[in-house]
Amino acid sequence: MDVAGKVAIVTGAARGIGRATAVALARAGARAVVLADVRAEAAAETAALVGQHGADAWLRATDVGSAPALHRMIDETVQRYGALHILHNNAGIGEGADDWPKVSAERSAAIVDVNLRAVILGTRLALEPISRAGGGAIVHTASGAAFTPLPPQAVYAATKAGVVHFTRSCAPLADTHGVRVSCVCPGLVSTDMVQESGPGGPAPWLQAIIDAVEMLTPEEIAGRVLDLVRDPDSAGAVVSVENRPRSA
Ligand SMILES: NC(=O)c1ccc[n+]([C@@H]2O[C@H](COP(=O)([O-])OP(=O)(O)OC[C@H]3O[C@@H](n4cnc5c(N)ncnc54)[C@H](O)[C@@H]3O)[C@@H](O)[C@H]2O)c1
């Protein structure tokens, strides 16, 4: 699919991977990129970058963990632009400074709501509009944590494994609705999420991994997301982007 002239939604677009994807979509000629995030100030910076590439950037303050808010954001996007072609379900949160099982019950529920429930619901809500627009692509940001036990981030890893399995089960939607659902599974990416995983910087267990690998960049992941958007055979695809060992 050619991105030029298309309407896209990116969740978690205020910074990190979401910002990089929003900018990459604009650079590829998207007509409009809807920036759905809870961080208004940072999202405004993304909007400026998207605008520099000629796309209409629409800031939609949205907590994707809230079903009504997600519903409103997708409905209003379709009303405003008359179509929807691309959804990047990217917003995500981890345990934060309190590892599993110290993490509170409330935070555990929020991780499930943002990382998994919003991906399922967003896909459900975007399906009909994308189908009506002649078909398109939904790409989730899962994680390499989907495939490896991650004891300090057990809830996070479980939600990402759920996203991978959900993606595979959505493969037939390409035939029934013209919507290709896929996901990208990054290793460690240099973003604020990593920096905020511990008190005053990366969590010690994460720092040990960071010391051993070359970090990926948000732009590299955005490139893979765009590959999946464009690829006519991406239905059900689960694409891992792994870290290379740090060179001596
Ligand atoms: N950074 C990594 O190493 C890494 C690795 C694998 C997967 N991921 C995944 O990539 C995605 C993006 O992560 P990132 O590294 O860019 O993190 P980030 O923290 O820099 O960006 C995440 C964005 O999501 C937004 N967000 C959080 N909760 C939200 C909510 N309820 N509603 C709307 N927006 C919300 C944040 O405000 C932020 O702008 C996440 O799903 C994350 O799990 C990250």
The ligand as an SDF file (V2000), in Angstrom:
LIG
                    3D

 44 48  0  0  0  0  0  0  0  0999 V2000
   11.9260    1.2980   24.3220 N   0  0  0  0  0  0  0  0  0  0  0  0
   12.0770   -0.0100   24.1980 C   0  0  0  0  0  0  0  0  0  0  0  0
   13.1550   -0.5630   24.4620 O   0  0  0  0  0  0  0  0  0  0  0  0
   10.9290   -0.8500   23.7040 C   0  0  0  0  0  0  0  0  0  0  0  0
   11.1940   -2.1690   23.3460 C   0  0  0  0  0  0  0  0  0  0  0  0
   10.1770   -2.9640   22.8820 C   0  0  0  0  0  0  0  0  0  0  0  0
    8.9030   -2.4550   22.7790 C   0  0  0  0  0  0  0  0  0  0  0  0
    8.6450   -1.1800   23.1490 N   0  0  0  0  0  0  0  0  0  0  0  0
    7.2700   -0.7000   23.0210 C   0  0  0  0  0  0  0  0  0  0  0  0
    7.2400    0.3900   22.1420 O   0  0  0  0  0  0  0  0  0  0  0  0
    6.1170    1.2160   22.4300 C   0  0  0  0  0  0  0  0  0  0  0  0
    6.5890    2.6490   22.5250 C   0  0  0  0  0  0  0  0  0  0  0  0
    7.5310    2.7220   23.5690 O   0  0  0  0  0  0  0  0  0  0  0  0
    8.6660    3.8270   23.6790 P   0  0  0  0  0  0  0  0  0  0  0  0
    9.9160    3.1140   23.9820 O   0  0  0  0  0  0  0  0  0  0  0  0
    8.6060    4.7610   22.5330 O   0  0  0  0  0  0  0  0  0  0  0  0
    8.1870    4.5100   25.0370 O   0  0  0  0  0  0  0  0  0  0  0  0
    7.9340    6.0170   25.4790 P   0  0  0  0  0  0  0  0  0  0  0  0
    7.5960    5.9330   26.9220 O   0  0  0  0  0  0  0  0  0  0  0  0
    9.0400    6.8820   25.0420 O   0  0  0  0  0  0  0  0  0  0  0  0
    6.6370    6.4060   24.6260 O   0  0  0  0  0  0  0  0  0  0  0  0
    5.4020    5.8340   24.9060 C   0  0  0  0  0  0  0  0  0  0  0  0
    4.3270    6.8530   24.6200 C   0  0  0  0  0  0  0  0  0  0  0  0
    3.0700    6.2550   24.9600 O   0  0  0  0  0  0  0  0  0  0  0  0
    2.3110    7.2280   25.6490 C   0  0  0  0  0  0  0  0  0  0  0  0
    1.3140    6.6000   26.5070 N   0  0  0  0  0  0  0  0  0  0  0  0
    1.5120    5.9220   27.6630 C   0  0  0  0  0  0  0  0  0  0  0  0
    0.3410    5.5670   28.2050 N   0  0  0  0  0  0  0  0  0  0  0  0
   -0.6310    6.0230   27.3770 C   0  0  0  0  0  0  0  0  0  0  0  0
   -2.0350    5.9850   27.3990 C   0  0  0  0  0  0  0  0  0  0  0  0
   -2.7080    5.4090   28.4230 N   0  0  0  0  0  0  0  0  0  0  0  0
   -2.7160    6.5600   26.3870 N   0  0  0  0  0  0  0  0  0  0  0  0
   -2.0570    7.1730   25.3660 C   0  0  0  0  0  0  0  0  0  0  0  0
   -0.7090    7.2500   25.2950 N   0  0  0  0  0  0  0  0  0  0  0  0
   -0.0100    6.6890   26.2900 C   0  0  0  0  0  0  0  0  0  0  0  0
    3.3290    8.0150   26.4580 C   0  0  0  0  0  0  0  0  0  0  0  0
    2.8150    9.2690   26.8590 O   0  0  0  0  0  0  0  0  0  0  0  0
    4.4800    8.1050   25.4690 C   0  0  0  0  0  0  0  0  0  0  0  0
    4.3680    9.2540   24.6580 O   0  0  0  0  0  0  0  0  0  0  0  0
    5.5190    0.6630   23.7210 C   0  0  0  0  0  0  0  0  0  0  0  0
    4.4170   -0.1620   23.4110 O   0  0  0  0  0  0  0  0  0  0  0  0
    6.6350   -0.1800   24.2810 C   0  0  0  0  0  0  0  0  0  0  0  0
    6.1550   -1.2140   25.0980 O   0  0  0  0  0  0  0  0  0  0  0  0
    9.6310   -0.3560   23.6070 C   0  0  0  0  0  0  0  0  0  0  0  0
  1  2  1  0
  2  3  2  0
  2  4  1  0
  4  5  1  0
  4 44  2  0
  5  6  2  0
  6  7  1  0
  7  8  2  0
  8  9  1  0
  8 44  1  0
  9 10  1  0
  9 42  1  0
 10 11  1  0
 11 12  1  0
 11 40  1  0
 12 13  1  0
 13 14  1  0
 14 15  2  0
 14 16  1  0
 14 17  1  0
 17 18  1  0
 18 19  2  0
 18 20  1  0
 18 21  1  0
 21 22  1  0
 22 23  1  0
 23 24  1  0
 23 38  1  0
 24 25  1  0
 25 26  1  0
 25 36  1  0
 26 27  1  0
 26 35  1  0
 27 28  2  0
 28 29  1  0
 29 30  1  0
 29 35  2  0
 30 31  1  0
 30 32  2  0
 32 33  1  0
 33 34  2  0
 34 35  1  0
 36 37  1  0
 36 38  1  0
 38 39  1  0
 40 41  1  0
 40 42  1  0
 42 43  1  0
M  CHG  2   8   1  16  -1
M  END
$$$$
